[in-house]
Every structure is written in structure tokens, then in C-alpha cells.
Amino acid sequence: MIALLIATLMAGTAAADERQPLIVSGPEAPARIARATLVTPAEGPPVILYAAENLTDAELEQFTVMAFVFKPDGTLTARQVAPGRRTLEAHEVKYSTLVLDGSKVDRTDIVVVGINQVQRAGSDSWWRAELQRAAEAAVPLKKK
């Protein structure tokens, strides 16, 4: 299913707007977003295509990805969380997508993305990070 979505997005890139979202990470994160591209197709919601990287020597069972949408003046307009792909082997990179269908994203909006939760394989506990402050700090504010 993800491969079909990626193929559809890539086939329609001539009619799509592509840009780089900002990437943030929590302290001592076991995984991070290594690369990301925000694709806004001619029709439908914007999609973040991202590469999630396991930074540890252990298998990670699951993780969640969080995206923030800001107006150019720094006003937070949307926040969205979604599960990432399951199972990241030690030092593995996997590609996945996050559909930003929670609210409208304008061409001038600034999108910030990061991994906010990770669960190691065989563990009931989660590593968690509050990313909103990091996302707010990453947004370059336009002068009025």
C-alpha cells in the first residue's frame, strides 16, 4: 500500500509542489527522521515522505511521527501524530509517509516533523519526547 502511494506521488510530481519540511528530534532519541520531503499533489492532502532511522544497536518495535504546521508568523495551526512503520532493525532506515489530512496546509506554511515516541522490541516502556517547543524554535519567523 505504501509503495502504491509513493508510486502515485512520484508519477504525479509534475503537478505537485515539493519542499523540505524542517526536522526536529528529542534528546537522546533512539530514532530520528533522517530525510523528509513534503509533497502537495494537485489534488488531495499534502504527504510527508520520510526516512526513519534507528540510531541504536537494538531492534525498535514501533514509533510515532509528529508533524506541526505553522503560519509564516510562527502561529501553530495544526499538530498531527501517526504511527510509523513497525520494526526498525538496528541502524536500519525505512521509508514511510504521513498524510497531513487534519487541516489545510498553505503553500507559505512551515511544516516541522519528528519522531516523538519509540518502543524497543520486547519492552513495555516507551521513549517519549515533547517536540512542540523544538518545532517552535526551529521555525524561522518572518519580520513584519
The first five atom37 places (N, CA, C, CB, O) and aatype in JSON, in Angstrom:
{
  "aatype": [12, 9, 0, 10, 10, 9, 0, 16, 10, 12, 0, 7, 16, 0, 0, 0, 3, 6, 1, 5, 14, 10, 9, 19, 15, 7, 14, 6, 0, 14, 0, 1, 9, 0, 1, 0, 16, 10, 19, 16, 14, 0, 6, 7, 14, 14, 19, 9, 10, 18, 0, 0, 6, 2, 10, 16, 3, 0, 6, 10, 6, 5, 13, 16, 19, 12, 0, 13, 19, 13, 11, 14, 3, 7, 16, 10, 16, 0, 1, 5, 19, 0, 14, 7, 1, 1, 16, 10, 6, 0, 8, 6, 19, 11, 18, 15, 16, 10, 19, 10, 3, 7, 15, 11, 19, 3, 1, 16, 3, 9, 19, 19, 19, 7, 9, 2, 5, 19, 5, 1, 0, 7, 15, 3, 15, 17, 17, 1, 0, 6, 10, 5, 1, 0, 0, 6, 0, 0, 19, 14, 10, 11, 11, 11],
  "atom_mask": [
    [1, 1, 1, 1, 1],
    [1, 1, 1, 1, 1],
    [1, 1, 1, 1, 1],
    [1, 1, 1, 1, 1],
    [1, 1, 1, 1, 1],
    [1, 1, 1, 1, 1],
    [1, 1, 1, 1, 1],
    [1, 1, 1, 1, 1],
    [1, 1, 1, 1, 1],
    [1, 1, 1, 1, 1],
    [1, 1, 1, 1, 1],
    [1, 1, 1, 0, 1],
    [1, 1, 1, 1, 1],
    [1, 1, 1, 1, 1],
    [1, 1, 1, 1, 1],
    [1, 1, 1, 1, 1],
    [1, 1, 1, 1, 1],
    [1, 1, 1, 1, 1],
    [1, 1, 1, 1, 1],
    [1, 1, 1, 1, 1],
    [1, 1, 1, 1, 1],
    [1, 1, 1, 1, 1],
    [1, 1, 1, 1, 1],
    [1, 1, 1, 1, 1],
    [1, 1, 1, 1, 1],
    [1, 1, 1, 0, 1],
    [1, 1, 1, 1, 1],
    [1, 1, 1, 1, 1],
    [1, 1, 1, 1, 1],
    [1, 1, 1, 1, 1],
    [1, 1, 1, 1, 1],
    [1, 1, 1, 1, 1],
    [1, 1, 1, 1, 1],
    [1, 1, 1, 1, 1],
    [1, 1, 1, 1, 1],
    [1, 1, 1, 1, 1],
    [1, 1, 1, 1, 1],
    [1, 1, 1, 1, 1],
    [1, 1, 1, 1, 1],
    [1, 1, 1, 1, 1],
    [1, 1, 1, 1, 1],
    [1, 1, 1, 1, 1],
    [1, 1, 1, 1, 1],
    [1, 1, 1, 0, 1],
    [1, 1, 1, 1, 1],
    [1, 1, 1, 1, 1],
    [1, 1, 1, 1, 1],
    [1, 1, 1, 1, 1],
    [1, 1, 1, 1, 1],
    [1, 1, 1, 1, 1],
    [1, 1, 1, 1, 1],
    [1, 1, 1, 1, 1],
    [1, 1, 1, 1, 1],
    [1, 1, 1, 1, 1],
    [1, 1, 1, 1, 1],
    [1, 1, 1, 1, 1],
    [1, 1, 1, 1, 1],
    [1, 1, 1, 1, 1],
    [1, 1, 1, 1, 1],
    [1, 1, 1, 1, 1],
    [1, 1, 1, 1, 1],
    [1, 1, 1, 1, 1],
    [1, 1, 1, 1, 1],
    [1, 1, 1, 1, 1],
    [1, 1, 1, 1, 1],
    [1, 1, 1, 1, 1],
    [1, 1, 1, 1, 1],
    [1, 1, 1, 1, 1],
    [1, 1, 1, 1, 1],
    [1, 1, 1, 1, 1],
    [1, 1, 1, 1, 1],
    [1, 1, 1, 1, 1],
    [1, 1, 1, 1, 1],
    [1, 1, 1, 0, 1],
    [1, 1, 1, 1, 1],
    [1, 1, 1, 1, 1],
    [1, 1, 1, 1, 1],
    [1, 1, 1, 1, 1],
    [1, 1, 1, 1, 1],
    [1, 1, 1, 1, 1],
    [1, 1, 1, 1, 1],
    [1, 1, 1, 1, 1],
    [1, 1, 1, 1, 1],
    [1, 1, 1, 0, 1],
    [1, 1, 1, 1, 1],
    [1, 1, 1, 1, 1],
    [1, 1, 1, 1, 1],
    [1, 1, 1, 1, 1],
    [1, 1, 1, 1, 1],
    [1, 1, 1, 1, 1],
    [1, 1, 1, 1, 1],
    [1, 1, 1, 1, 1],
    [1, 1, 1, 1, 1],
    [1, 1, 1, 1, 1],
    [1, 1, 1, 1, 1],
    [1, 1, 1, 1, 1],
    [1, 1, 1, 1, 1],
    [1, 1, 1, 1, 1],
    [1, 1, 1, 1, 1],
    [1, 1, 1, 1, 1],
    [1, 1, 1, 1, 1],
    [1, 1, 1, 0, 1],
    [1, 1, 1, 1, 1],
    [1, 1, 1, 1, 1],
    [1, 1, 1, 1, 1],
    [1, 1, 1, 1, 1],
    [1, 1, 1, 1, 1],
    [1, 1, 1, 1, 1],
    [1, 1, 1, 1, 1],
    [1, 1, 1, 1, 1],
    [1, 1, 1, 1, 1],
    [1, 1, 1, 1, 1],
    [1, 1, 1, 1, 1],
    [1, 1, 1, 0, 1],
    [1, 1, 1, 1, 1],
    [1, 1, 1, 1, 1],
    [1, 1, 1, 1, 1],
    [1, 1, 1, 1, 1],
    [1, 1, 1, 1, 1],
    [1, 1, 1, 1, 1],
    [1, 1, 1, 1, 1],
    [1, 1, 1, 0, 1],
    [1, 1, 1, 1, 1],
    [1, 1, 1, 1, 1],
    [1, 1, 1, 1, 1],
    [1, 1, 1, 1, 1],
    [1, 1, 1, 1, 1],
    [1, 1, 1, 1, 1],
    [1, 1, 1, 1, 1],
    [1, 1, 1, 1, 1],
    [1, 1, 1, 1, 1],
    [1, 1, 1, 1, 1],
    [1, 1, 1, 1, 1],
    [1, 1, 1, 1, 1],
    [1, 1, 1, 1, 1],
    [1, 1, 1, 1, 1],
    [1, 1, 1, 1, 1],
    [1, 1, 1, 1, 1],
    [1, 1, 1, 1, 1],
    [1, 1, 1, 1, 1],
    [1, 1, 1, 1, 1],
    [1, 1, 1, 1, 1],
    [1, 1, 1, 1, 1],
    [1, 1, 1, 1, 1]
  ],
  "atom_positions": [
    [[0.82, -1.18, 0.0], [0.0, 0.0, 0.0], [0.87, 1.25, 0.0], [-0.94, -0.01, 1.21], [0.61, 2.19, -0.75]],
    [[1.91, 1.27, 0.84], [2.8, 2.43, 0.87], [3.52, 2.58, -0.46], [3.83, 2.29, 2.01], [3.69, 3.69, -0.94]],
    [[3.93, 1.46, -1.05], [4.61, 1.51, -2.35], [3.7, 2.11, -3.41], [5.07, 0.1, -2.79], [4.15, 2.88, -4.25]],
    [[2.4, 1.77, -3.38], [1.45, 2.32, -4.32], [1.3, 3.82, -4.12], [0.09, 1.63, -4.18], [1.26, 4.58, -5.09]],
    [[1.22, 4.26, -2.87], [1.11, 5.69, -2.58], [2.34, 6.44, -3.06], [0.9, 5.91, -1.07], [2.23, 7.5, -3.67]],
    [[3.52, 5.9, -2.78], [4.76, 6.54, -3.21], [4.83, 6.59, -4.73], [5.98, 5.79, -2.64], [5.21, 7.62, -5.29]],
    [[4.47, 5.5, -5.4], [4.48, 5.48, -6.87], [3.51, 6.5, -7.44], [4.14, 4.08, -7.39], [3.83, 7.18, -8.42]],
    [[2.34, 6.61, -6.83], [1.36, 7.59, -7.28], [1.88, 9.01, -7.09], [0.04, 7.41, -6.53], [1.73, 9.85, -7.98]],
    [[2.49, 9.27, -5.95], [3.04, 10.6, -5.7], [4.16, 10.92, -6.67], [3.56, 10.7, -4.26], [4.23, 12.04, -7.19]],
    [[5.04, 9.96, -6.92], [6.17, 10.2, -7.81], [5.7, 10.38, -9.26], [7.16, 9.05, -7.73], [6.27, 11.18, -10.0]],
    [[4.66, 9.64, -9.66], [4.13, 9.77, -11.02], [3.49, 11.13, -11.23], [3.12, 8.66, -11.3], [3.49, 11.65, -12.35]],
    [[2.95, 11.7, -10.17], [2.27, 12.98, -10.29], [3.11, 14.16, -9.85], [0.0, 0.0, 0.0], [2.57, 15.23, -9.57]],
    [[4.42, 14.01, -9.77], [5.25, 15.1, -9.27], [5.26, 16.31, -10.18], [6.64, 14.63, -9.07], [5.53, 17.42, -9.72]],
    [[4.98, 16.12, -11.47], [4.95, 17.28, -12.37], [3.85, 18.24, -11.95], [4.74, 16.83, -13.83], [3.98, 19.45, -12.13]],
    [[2.76, 17.72, -11.41], [1.65, 18.56, -10.98], [1.67, 18.79, -9.47], [0.32, 17.93, -11.4], [0.69, 19.29, -8.9]],
    [[2.75, 18.43, -8.83], [2.83, 18.54, -7.37], [3.87, 19.57, -6.96], [3.15, 17.18, -6.75], [4.81, 19.86, -7.7]],
    [[3.66, 20.1, -5.77], [4.63, 21.01, -5.17], [5.45, 20.2, -4.18], [3.91, 22.24, -4.46], [4.89, 19.48, -3.35]],
    [[6.76, 20.31, -4.27], [7.65, 19.58, -3.37], [8.52, 20.55, -2.6], [8.53, 18.59, -4.15], [9.06, 21.5, -3.18]],
    [[8.65, 20.33, -1.29], [9.55, 21.15, -0.48], [10.01, 20.36, 0.72], [8.87, 22.46, -0.03], [9.47, 19.29, 1.02]],
    [[11.0, 20.89, 1.41], [11.58, 20.2, 2.55], [10.95, 20.7, 3.85], [13.11, 20.39, 2.59], [11.02, 21.89, 4.14]],
    [[10.35, 19.82, 4.64], [9.92, 20.24, 5.97], [11.15, 20.35, 6.88], [8.88, 19.25, 6.57], [12.19, 19.77, 6.59]],
    [[11.01, 21.07, 7.95], [12.07, 21.13, 8.96], [11.98, 19.85, 9.79], [11.94, 22.42, 9.86], [10.9, 19.31, 10.0]],
    [[13.12, 19.38, 10.27], [13.16, 18.14, 11.06], [13.68, 18.47, 12.45], [14.06, 17.06, 10.37], [14.69, 19.16, 12.61]],
    [[12.98, 17.95, 13.48], [13.41, 18.12, 14.87], [13.52, 16.75, 15.52], [12.42, 19.03, 15.66], [12.99, 15.75, 15.02]],
    [[14.23, 16.72, 16.64], [14.43, 15.47, 17.36], [14.49, 15.76, 18.85], [15.72, 14.76, 16.89], [14.91, 16.84, 19.27]],
    [[14.08, 14.79, 19.64], [14.16, 14.91, 21.09], [15.53, 14.51, 21.6], [0.0, 0.0, 0.0], [16.31, 13.91, 20.86]],
    [[15.84, 14.83, 22.85], [17.13, 14.46, 23.43], [17.29, 12.95, 23.55], [17.3, 15.11, 24.8], [16.36, 12.24, 23.94]],
    [[18.48, 12.47, 23.2], [18.81, 11.05, 23.29], [17.82, 10.15, 22.56], [18.89, 10.64, 24.74], [17.48, 9.06, 23.03]],
    [[17.36, 10.62, 21.41], [16.37, 9.88, 20.63], [16.96, 8.57, 20.09], [15.87, 10.74, 19.47], [18.06, 8.58, 19.55]],
    [[16.24, 7.46, 20.24], [16.71, 6.19, 19.68], [16.47, 6.1, 18.17], [16.01, 5.04, 20.39], [17.04, 5.23, 17.51]],
    [[15.64, 6.98, 17.63], [15.37, 7.02, 16.2], [15.16, 8.47, 15.79], [14.13, 6.14, 15.82], [14.83, 9.32, 16.62]],
    [[15.36, 8.73, 14.5], [15.18, 10.1, 14.02], [14.68, 10.07, 12.58], [16.5, 10.9, 14.12], [14.77, 9.05, 11.89]],
    [[14.15, 11.2, 12.15], [13.82, 11.39, 10.75], [15.12, 11.82, 10.08], [12.66, 12.46, 10.55], [15.65, 12.89, 10.39]],
    [[15.62, 11.0, 9.18], [16.89, 11.3, 8.51], [16.69, 12.26, 7.34], [17.54, 10.01, 8.03], [17.51, 13.15, 7.11]],
    [[15.6, 12.09, 6.6], [15.26, 12.94, 5.46], [13.75, 13.02, 5.37], [15.88, 12.39, 4.13], [13.04, 12.11, 5.8]],
    [[13.27, 14.12, 4.79], [11.83, 14.25, 4.59], [11.55, 15.19, 3.43], [11.14, 14.76, 5.87], [12.29, 16.15, 3.19]],
    [[10.47, 14.9, 2.72], [10.01, 15.75, 1.63], [8.51, 15.91, 1.79], [10.38, 15.16, 0.23], [7.79, 14.93, 2.0]],
    [[8.04, 17.13, 1.69], [6.61, 17.41, 1.73], [6.13, 17.52, 0.3], [6.29, 18.73, 2.54], [6.6, 18.38, -0.46]],
    [[5.21, 16.66, -0.08], [4.67, 16.65, -1.43], [3.2, 17.07, -1.36], [4.82, 15.24, -2.1], [2.41, 16.47, -0.64]],
    [[2.86, 18.11, -2.11], [1.48, 18.56, -2.18], [0.98, 18.28, -3.59], [1.33, 20.07, -1.81], [1.31, 19.01, -4.52]],
    [[0.19, 17.23, -3.75], [-0.31, 16.89, -5.09], [-1.33, 17.92, -5.58], [-0.93, 15.49, -5.1], [-1.85, 18.71, -4.79]],
    [[-1.61, 17.9, -6.87], [-2.61, 18.81, -7.44], [-3.97, 18.59, -6.78], [-2.71, 18.61, -8.97], [-4.74, 19.53, -6.6]],
    [[-4.24, 17.34, -6.42], [-5.49, 17.02, -5.72], [-5.15, 16.18, -4.49], [-6.49, 16.25, -6.65], [-4.25, 15.34, -4.53]],
    [[-5.86, 16.41, -3.42], [-5.66, 15.64, -2.2], [-4.77, 16.36, -1.21], [0.0, 0.0, 0.0], [-4.2, 17.41, -1.5]],
    [[-4.64, 15.77, -0.01], [-3.87, 16.41, 1.05], [-2.36, 16.27, 0.84], [-4.25, 15.83, 2.41], [-1.92, 15.37, 0.12]],
    [[-1.58, 17.14, 1.47], [-0.12, 17.02, 1.43], [0.33, 15.74, 2.13], [0.55, 18.25, 2.07], [-0.34, 15.25, 3.04]],
    [[1.47, 15.22, 1.7], [2.03, 13.99, 2.25], [3.5, 14.22, 2.55], [1.83, 12.79, 1.27], [4.24, 14.77, 1.73]],
    [[3.92, 13.81, 3.74], [5.35, 13.85, 4.07], [5.91, 12.46, 3.78], [5.59, 14.28, 5.56], [5.49, 11.48, 4.39]],
    [[6.86, 12.39, 2.87], [7.62, 11.17, 2.6], [8.88, 11.28, 3.44], [7.94, 10.97, 1.05], [9.66, 12.22, 3.26]],
    [[9.1, 10.32, 4.36], [10.24, 10.44, 5.26], [11.02, 9.15, 5.38], [9.78, 10.88, 6.63], [10.52, 8.06, 5.12]],
    [[12.28, 9.3, 5.79], [13.15, 8.17, 6.1], [13.37, 8.16, 7.6], [14.52, 8.25, 5.31], [13.93, 9.1, 8.15]],
    [[12.92, 7.09, 8.26], [13.13, 6.94, 9.7], [14.35, 6.06, 9.92], [11.86, 6.32, 10.4], [14.47, 4.99, 9.31]],
    [[15.25, 6.51, 10.79], [16.49, 5.79, 11.04], [16.6, 5.37, 12.5], [17.69, 6.66, 10.65], [16.43, 6.18, 13.41]],
    [[16.88, 4.09, 12.71], [17.15, 3.56, 14.05], [18.6, 3.91, 14.39], [16.88, 2.0, 14.12], [19.51, 3.5, 13.67]],
    [[18.81, 4.64, 15.46], [20.15, 5.08, 15.85], [20.81, 4.14, 16.85], [20.08, 6.46, 16.44], [21.91, 4.42, 17.34]],
    [[20.16, 3.03, 17.17], [20.65, 2.14, 18.22], [21.13, 0.8, 17.67], [19.55, 1.91, 19.25], [20.99, 0.5, 16.48]],
    [[21.69, 0.0, 18.57], [22.1, -1.37, 18.24], [20.99, -2.37, 18.51], [23.35, -1.75, 19.03], [21.19, -3.57, 18.38]],
    [[19.81, -1.89, 18.9], [18.69, -2.76, 19.25], [17.55, -2.58, 18.24], [18.2, -2.47, 20.68], [17.44, -1.55, 17.59]],
    [[16.71, -3.6, 18.14], [15.53, -3.53, 17.29], [14.48, -2.64, 17.95], [14.95, -4.95, 17.02], [14.25, -2.74, 19.16]],
    [[13.86, -1.79, 17.18], [12.77, -0.94, 17.66], [11.47, -1.51, 17.11], [12.97, 0.56, 17.23], [11.33, -1.72, 15.91]],
    [[10.51, -1.76, 18.0], [9.27, -2.4, 17.59], [8.34, -1.44, 16.88], [8.57, -2.99, 18.79], [7.75, -1.78, 15.85]],
    [[8.2, -0.23, 17.42], [7.32, 0.75, 16.79], [7.69, 2.16, 17.2], [5.87, 0.46, 17.15], [8.41, 2.37, 18.18]],
    [[7.19, 3.13, 16.42], [7.44, 4.54, 16.71], [6.3, 5.38, 16.17], [8.79, 5.0, 16.11], [5.54, 4.92, 15.32]],
    [[6.19, 6.59, 16.66], [5.19, 7.52, 16.13], [5.88, 8.77, 15.63], [4.12, 7.88, 17.21], [6.92, 9.19, 16.14]],
    [[5.27, 9.35, 14.61], [5.79, 10.55, 13.96], [4.81, 11.69, 14.2], [6.01, 10.32, 12.42], [3.6, 11.5, 14.13]],
    [[5.34, 12.87, 14.5], [4.52, 14.03, 14.77], [4.87, 15.13, 13.77], [4.71, 14.52, 16.22], [6.05, 15.39, 13.5]],
    [[3.85, 15.78, 13.24], [4.05, 16.91, 12.32], [3.33, 18.13, 12.88], [3.54, 16.57, 10.88], [2.25, 18.03, 13.45]],
    [[3.95, 19.28, 12.7], [3.4, 20.57, 13.11], [3.31, 21.45, 11.88], [4.27, 21.24, 14.23], [4.18, 21.41, 11.01]],
    [[2.25, 22.25, 11.8], [2.1, 23.2, 10.71], [2.0, 24.59, 11.32], [0.83, 22.88, 9.82], [1.18, 24.84, 12.21]],
    [[2.86, 25.49, 10.84], [2.92, 26.86, 11.34], [2.65, 27.84, 10.21], [4.29, 27.15, 11.99], [3.03, 27.59, 9.07]],
    [[2.0, 28.94, 10.53], [1.9, 30.07, 9.6], [3.28, 30.72, 9.54], [0.79, 31.1, 10.05], [4.1, 30.51, 10.43]],
    [[3.54, 31.52, 8.5], [4.86, 32.18, 8.4], [5.22, 33.06, 9.6], [4.9, 33.01, 7.15], [6.4, 33.31, 9.85]],
    [[4.2, 33.53, 10.35], [4.48, 34.36, 11.52], [4.78, 33.53, 12.77], [3.3, 35.28, 11.79], [5.0, 34.09, 13.85]],
    [[4.78, 32.2, 12.64], [5.09, 31.33, 13.76], [3.89, 30.79, 14.51], [0.0, 0.0, 0.0], [4.06, 30.06, 15.49]],
    [[2.69, 31.13, 14.08], [1.48, 30.65, 14.74], [1.25, 29.17, 14.41], [0.26, 31.49, 14.32], [1.16, 28.8, 13.24]],
    [[1.15, 28.35, 15.44], [0.88, 26.93, 15.24], [-0.58, 26.76, 14.83], [1.19, 26.11, 16.54], [-1.48, 27.21, 15.53]],
    [[-0.82, 26.11, 13.69], [-2.18, 25.92, 13.21], [-2.64, 24.47, 13.23], [-2.3, 26.44, 11.81], [-3.84, 24.2, 13.25]],
    [[-1.7, 23.53, 13.24], [-2.09, 22.11, 13.26], [-0.98, 21.27, 13.85], [-2.43, 21.62, 11.83], [0.2, 21.61, 13.79]],
    [[-1.41, 20.16, 14.43], [-0.5, 19.19, 15.02], [-1.08, 17.83, 14.73], [-0.3, 19.43, 16.58], [-2.26, 17.59, 14.99]],
    [[-0.28, 16.93, 14.2], [-0.8, 15.62, 13.82], [0.2, 14.54, 14.21], [-1.1, 15.57, 12.31], [1.41, 14.7, 14.03]],
    [[-0.31, 13.43, 14.75], [0.52, 12.3, 15.15], [0.02, 11.06, 14.42], [0.5, 12.08, 16.7], [-1.18, 10.85, 14.26]],
    [[0.97, 10.23, 13.97], [0.59, 8.98, 13.3], [1.64, 7.92, 13.6], [0.45, 9.2, 11.77], [2.81, 8.23, 13.81]],
    [[1.22, 6.66, 13.61], [2.2, 5.59, 13.79], [3.13, 5.51, 12.59], [1.51, 4.24, 14.01], [2.71, 5.71, 11.45]],
    [[4.4, 5.22, 12.86], [5.36, 4.98, 11.79], [5.33, 3.52, 11.42], [0.0, 0.0, 0.0], [4.5, 2.76, 11.93]],
    [[6.21, 3.11, 10.55], [6.29, 1.7, 10.19], [6.76, 0.9, 11.39], [7.24, 1.48, 8.99], [7.51, 1.4, 12.22]],
    [[6.32, -0.31, 11.47], [6.72, -1.18, 12.58], [8.07, -1.8, 12.3], [5.67, -2.27, 12.83], [8.44, -2.03, 11.15]],
    [[8.78, -2.07, 13.35], [10.05, -2.78, 13.36], [11.13, -2.11, 12.52], [9.85, -4.18, 12.87], [11.14, -2.17, 11.29]],
    [[12.03, -1.48, 13.24], [13.26, -0.95, 12.64], [14.4, -1.76, 13.24], [13.44, 0.61, 12.91], [14.65, -1.69, 14.44]],
    [[15.08, -2.5, 12.42], [16.24, -3.27, 12.88], [17.34, -2.29, 13.3], [16.76, -4.24, 11.76], [17.27, -1.1, 12.98]],
    [[18.33, -2.78, 13.99], [19.45, -1.94, 14.43], [20.04, -1.19, 13.25], [20.54, -2.79, 15.13], [20.41, -1.8, 12.24]],
    [[20.13, 0.12, 13.36], [20.73, 1.03, 12.37], [20.03, 0.99, 11.01], [22.18, 0.7, 12.19], [20.61, 1.43, 10.01]],
    [[18.83, 0.48, 10.96], [18.08, 0.4, 9.7], [17.39, 1.72, 9.38], [17.04, -0.73, 9.77], [17.06, 2.49, 10.28]],
    [[17.19, 1.97, 8.1], [16.42, 3.11, 7.62], [15.25, 2.57, 6.82], [17.3, 4.09, 6.75], [15.42, 1.73, 5.94]],
    [[14.04, 3.04, 7.14], [12.85, 2.66, 6.39], [12.12, 3.93, 5.96], [11.92, 1.74, 7.23], [12.12, 4.93, 6.67]],
    [[11.51, 3.86, 4.79], [10.74, 4.97, 4.27], [9.26, 4.75, 4.53], [10.99, 5.15, 2.77], [8.77, 3.63, 4.5]],
    [[8.57, 5.86, 4.8], [7.13, 5.79, 5.02], [6.54, 7.16, 4.73], [6.8, 5.32, 6.46], [7.24, 8.08, 4.31]],
    [[5.25, 7.28, 4.97], [4.56, 8.54, 4.69], [3.66, 8.94, 5.85], [3.74, 8.42, 3.41], [3.23, 8.11, 6.65]],
    [[3.39, 10.21, 5.92], [2.43, 10.78, 6.86], [1.54, 11.71, 6.06], [3.14, 11.54, 8.06], [2.02, 12.7, 5.51]],
    [[0.25, 11.4, 5.99], [-0.7, 12.22, 5.25], [-1.2, 13.33, 6.17], [-1.89, 11.36, 4.71], [-1.71, 13.07, 7.25]],
    [[-1.04, 14.57, 5.73], [-1.47, 15.73, 6.53], [-2.91, 16.08, 6.16], [-0.52, 16.96, 6.3], [-3.17, 17.05, 5.45]],
    [[-3.83, 15.27, 6.67], [-5.24, 15.47, 6.33], [-6.06, 16.06, 7.47], [-5.85, 14.16, 5.91], [-7.29, 16.07, 7.41]],
    [[-5.39, 16.54, 8.5], [-6.08, 17.1, 9.66], [-6.56, 18.52, 9.45], [0.0, 0.0, 0.0], [-7.55, 18.94, 10.05]],
    [[-5.87, 19.28, 8.6], [-6.28, 20.66, 8.31], [-5.59, 21.1, 7.02], [-5.92, 21.63, 9.5], [-4.69, 20.42, 6.52]],
    [[-6.01, 22.23, 6.49], [-5.43, 22.75, 5.26], [-3.99, 23.2, 5.51], [-6.29, 23.92, 4.71], [-3.69, 23.79, 6.55]],
    [[-3.11, 22.94, 4.56], [-1.72, 23.38, 4.62], [-1.49, 24.3, 3.43], [-0.72, 22.16, 4.62], [-1.53, 23.85, 2.29]],
    [[-1.25, 25.58, 3.71], [-1.0, 26.55, 2.65], [0.44, 26.44, 2.14], [-1.27, 27.97, 3.15], [1.31, 25.92, 2.83]],
    [[0.66, 26.93, 0.96], [1.98, 26.9, 0.33], [3.02, 27.67, 1.16], [1.91, 27.49, -1.08], [4.2, 27.32, 1.15]],
    [[2.59, 28.7, 1.88], [3.51, 29.5, 2.69], [3.71, 28.95, 4.1], [3.01, 30.92, 2.77], [4.56, 29.44, 4.84]],
    [[2.93, 27.95, 4.48], [3.05, 27.37, 5.82], [4.39, 26.65, 5.97], [1.89, 26.39, 6.09], [4.99, 26.19, 5.0]],
    [[4.84, 26.56, 7.2], [6.09, 25.87, 7.53], [5.71, 24.57, 8.24], [7.03, 26.77, 8.44], [4.98, 24.58, 9.23]],
    [[6.22, 23.47, 7.72], [5.92, 22.15, 8.29], [7.17, 21.63, 8.99], [5.43, 21.15, 7.18], [8.28, 21.69, 8.45]],
    [[6.97, 21.13, 10.19], [8.06, 20.57, 11.0], [7.66, 19.14, 11.37], [8.34, 21.44, 12.3], [6.51, 18.88, 11.7]],
    [[8.62, 18.21, 11.3], [8.32, 16.8, 11.55], [9.41, 16.19, 12.44], [8.2, 16.02, 10.22], [10.57, 16.6, 12.39]],
    [[9.02, 15.2, 13.23], [9.98, 14.48, 14.08], [9.36, 13.23, 14.68], [0.0, 0.0, 0.0], [8.14, 13.05, 14.64]],
    [[10.19, 12.38, 15.22], [9.72, 11.17, 15.92], [9.56, 11.53, 17.39], [10.72, 9.96, 15.73], [10.49, 12.01, 18.03]],
    [[8.36, 11.28, 17.93], [8.1, 11.67, 19.31], [7.98, 10.5, 20.29], [6.86, 12.49, 19.36], [7.97, 10.72, 21.5]],
    [[7.87, 9.26, 19.79], [7.79, 8.1, 20.67], [8.44, 6.89, 20.0], [6.32, 7.78, 21.04], [8.33, 6.72, 18.79]],
    [[9.11, 6.07, 20.8], [9.74, 4.85, 20.29], [9.6, 3.77, 21.35], [11.24, 5.09, 19.91], [9.8, 4.02, 22.54]],
    [[9.27, 2.56, 20.9], [9.23, 1.4, 21.8], [10.24, 0.37, 21.3], [7.78, 0.78, 21.87], [10.19, -0.06, 20.15]],
    [[11.14, -0.02, 22.18], [12.11, -1.07, 21.83], [11.4, -2.42, 21.79], [13.3, -1.09, 22.85], [10.43, -2.63, 22.51]],
    [[11.89, -3.31, 20.97], [11.33, -4.67, 20.89], [11.47, -5.36, 22.24], [12.03, -5.49, 19.76], [12.52, -5.28, 22.88]],
    [[10.42, -6.05, 22.65], [10.45, -6.79, 23.91], [10.28, -5.95, 25.15], [0.0, 0.0, 0.0], [10.48, -6.44, 26.26]],
    [[9.92, -4.68, 24.99], [9.77, -3.78, 26.14], [8.36, -3.2, 26.16], [10.83, -2.65, 26.09], [7.74, -2.99, 25.11]],
    [[7.87, -2.94, 27.36], [6.58, -2.27, 27.5], [6.74, -0.77, 27.65], [5.83, -2.83, 28.69], [5.76, -0.03, 27.55]],
    [[7.95, -0.3, 27.88], [8.16, 1.14, 28.09], [8.48, 1.83, 26.77], [9.28, 1.38, 29.1], [8.97, 1.21, 25.82]],
    [[8.19, 3.12, 26.74], [8.39, 3.95, 25.56], [9.35, 5.08, 25.87], [7.05, 4.5, 25.05], [9.33, 5.64, 26.96]],
    [[10.2, 5.43, 24.9], [10.96, 6.68, 24.95], [10.0, 7.72, 24.38], [12.34, 6.61, 24.12], [9.36, 7.5, 23.35]],
    [[9.9, 8.86, 25.06], [8.99, 9.92, 24.61], [9.7, 11.27, 24.62], [7.73, 9.98, 25.51], [10.58, 11.52, 25.44]],
    [[9.29, 12.11, 23.7], [9.83, 13.48, 23.65], [8.69, 14.43, 23.32], [10.98, 13.61, 22.6], [7.87, 14.16, 22.45]],
    [[8.67, 15.54, 24.01], [7.72, 16.61, 23.7], [8.41, 17.47, 22.63], [7.33, 17.47, 25.0], [9.39, 18.16, 22.92]],
    [[7.9, 17.43, 21.42], [8.58, 18.1, 20.3], [8.07, 19.51, 20.0], [8.44, 17.27, 19.08], [8.67, 20.21, 19.19]],
    [[6.98, 19.92, 20.62], [6.4, 21.21, 20.23], [7.36, 22.38, 20.44], [5.12, 21.46, 21.03], [7.48, 23.23, 19.56]],
    [[8.05, 22.43, 21.56], [9.0, 23.54, 21.79], [10.13, 23.52, 20.77], [9.57, 23.46, 23.22], [10.54, 24.57, 20.28]],
    [[10.64, 22.33, 20.46], [11.7, 22.21, 19.45], [11.18, 22.66, 18.09], [12.22, 20.77, 19.38], [11.9, 23.32, 17.33]],
    [[9.94, 22.3, 17.77], [9.35, 22.7, 16.49], [9.18, 24.22, 16.44], [7.98, 22.01, 16.27], [9.5, 24.85, 15.43]],
    [[8.69, 24.81, 17.53], [8.52, 26.27, 17.58], [9.86, 26.98, 17.42], [7.86, 26.69, 18.91], [9.95, 28.0, 16.73]],
    [[10.89, 26.45, 18.06], [12.23, 27.06, 17.97], [12.84, 26.93, 16.58], [13.15, 26.42, 19.0], [13.66, 27.75, 16.18]],
    [[12.44, 25.9, 15.84], [13.0, 25.67, 14.5], [12.42, 26.58, 13.44], [12.79, 24.24, 14.1], [13.02, 26.77, 12.39]],
    [[11.24, 27.14, 13.7], [10.54, 27.94, 12.69], [11.19, 29.31, 12.58], [9.04, 28.09, 13.03], [11.23, 30.07, 13.54]],
    [[11.71, 29.63, 11.38], [12.28, 30.97, 11.18], [11.12, 31.96, 11.0], [13.24, 31.0, 9.92], [10.32, 31.83, 10.08]],
    [[11.04, 32.93, 11.88], [9.93, 33.89, 11.83], [10.19, 34.97, 10.8], [9.7, 34.51, 13.2], [11.29, 35.51, 10.7]],
    [[9.14, 35.29, 10.04], [9.26, 36.38, 9.08], [9.04, 37.69, 9.82], [8.24, 36.23, 7.91], [8.17, 37.79, 10.69]],
    [[9.84, 38.69, 9.46], [9.67, 40.01, 10.1], [8.48, 40.7, 9.5], [10.94, 40.88, 9.93], [8.21, 40.61, 8.3]],
    [[7.76, 41.39, 10.36], [6.55, 42.1, 9.91], [6.87, 43.43, 9.32], [5.58, 42.27, 11.04], [5.97, 44.15, 8.9]]
  ]
}
